[in-house]
Amino acid sequence: MIASSVRLSDALRQMEEGEGRFSIRFVKADKRRKTGGQIIEWHDCQLSKRRVLGPRRPAVAPAVTDALGRAPDHYRNATRNIVQGNSSQPRKVHIWLLLEFNGQRVMIGS
C-alpha cells in the first residue's frame, strides 16, 4: 500500500466513529442529469446524524411510498450523507468516488 494512503473501509470506519472532523476530495457525478467529472474538496466535514426529537413512536406506514419518505439505504447504495462546516444541510456522496480522506489517497481493496 502507498505510504500516504488509506483503505476505503478504514476511511469509512473513521467517518462513522465520529472522532472529529475530516476532509474529503471526491469526483462529482449525477447520473440523472448526466453531469459531473469535477473534483470537489470539502474541509471540516462530519457524517450527518439523524436527529431524534423526543420519544420515538412507531411510524405509520403511508399508503403510497413517496420519494421523500423512503429510507436512503446508504450501505446498499454506497452513499453517505455528509455535513460540511457549520451547515445543517446534508449532502450525499458516493463512496466509490472518494479520492482522498484527510489528505490520504483512498485505496479500494487490499
N, C-alpha and C positions, 0 to 999 in steps of 0.2 A: 504494500500500500504506500502511496505517496506520503512523504513526511507531513505536509500541511493539508491533510485530507481527513474526512470523517465519513464513516459509513452512514447511509441514509437511515438505517434503523437506529443508530446511535443518536443522530441528529433529532429524529422524531421523539425518542425517549427523553432527550434533554428538553425539548419543547414541552412535552406533556408533564414532566416533573415540575416545571414552572419555577425553577430556582433562579429567577432573574430574567431579565430581558435578553433578547437576542437580535441579531441582524441576519437578513437573508438576501440572496440575489437569485432571481428566477427569470424564466422566459415567460412572457405574457402570451396567452393564446385564448381565442374564443372560437370554438368550432361552429357555433350557431351563426355568428356574423362573418365567419371566415376571415378573421383578422388576427394579428399577433406577430410574434417574432422579436418584439422589443425586449431588451434586457432591463429589468427593473431591480432596483436595490432599495430595501427598506431597513431602517435602523430603529432601535428602541421598540421592538415588537414583543408580543406575547400571544399565546393561544387564547381565543375567545372562550370564555366560560359561560355556560347557560346560567342565568340568574334565577334563583328560586326565591320568590317573594311570599312569605307566609307559609302556612302548612300546605303540603301538596294534596290535591284532591284528585280522585280518578278522573281522567279525561273522558269526555263524552265523545264517542266516535261519530264524526259527521257522516251524513248520508252519502255525500259525494266528496271525494278527496280532491281538494284544490291544490294548486302549485305552492301556495304559501303555507299550507298546513302540513305538508308531508315532511317526514324526517329526512335529513340530508344524507344519512348513512355514509359518513366521511370515510370509514375504513374500506367499505366495498368500492366506493367511487375514487379512492385515493386522493382525497382532498382534506384540507384543514382550513378552518376559519381563523384568521389572524387579525389582531387589532394592532395598529401602528401608532406609536406615541400616545398622546392623551386622547385620541379619537375614541368614540364609542361605537363606531361603525365597523363591524367585522367584514373582512374581505376574504374571498375564497381563493386558495392557492392549491394547485395540483402538485402533489409531492414529487411526481416523476419529472417535473420541470424545474426543480430546485438545482441551482448551480453551486451556490456557496451557503454555508451556515457558519456564522461568527467568523468570517474571513477564511474558513477552511473549505476546500473543494469537496463537494458531496460526491461520494462514490457509491454506485449501485452495485450490489453483490459483495463478494468477499475479497 
